[in-house]
Amino acid sequence: MRLVITKRNSATAGAPDGIATAVPYDSYRERLVKYVPVEIIVLYVATYGILYYAAGADPWFSLVALWLLVAGIVAVPLYLWNMELVCDGIQIAISITGFALFAFALGVIPLSAQPGYNQIVASVALPVYVFISPLFEGKPDRW
């Protein structure tokens, strides 16, 4: 199961028919693996690379690259909901942000063409995000 187990949802995580059972919380490493949508990132990088190699110099490639980026952002929650049965909105938002930062760091055409894009900031933002994202445990019991 890919759902991140935190204090908030540890009583019912993986329990059949809502029966409360004690489930240990996920460790930092387990949250890291569950938050980063590696499957979608790999699919995106491979597809973008193939398309860039085939048509990177064509004027229409930037539009195709933009649609591919949007498709990747949409694919993250769909994959997590349908394939991994993740229904926690916080986890899905963290995963979408992670995907977007991977694309930002890769310097894909729709993002790198924007005014103010800085490759150094993008390259530093990705490892910082990957390092701190497992520290988020989802919505607290009370604010």
SULBEL-V982603 format. One line per field, one symbol per residue. burial: 1 if it has 9 or more other C-alpha atoms within 8 Angstrom, else 0. A space follows every 50 residues. Layout:
# SULBEL-V982603
burial = ???
This chain:
# SULBEL-V982603
burial = 00111101011110100000101001000111011110011001000100 11000000001100110110011011111110011100001101110111 1111101111110000001001101100110011001000000
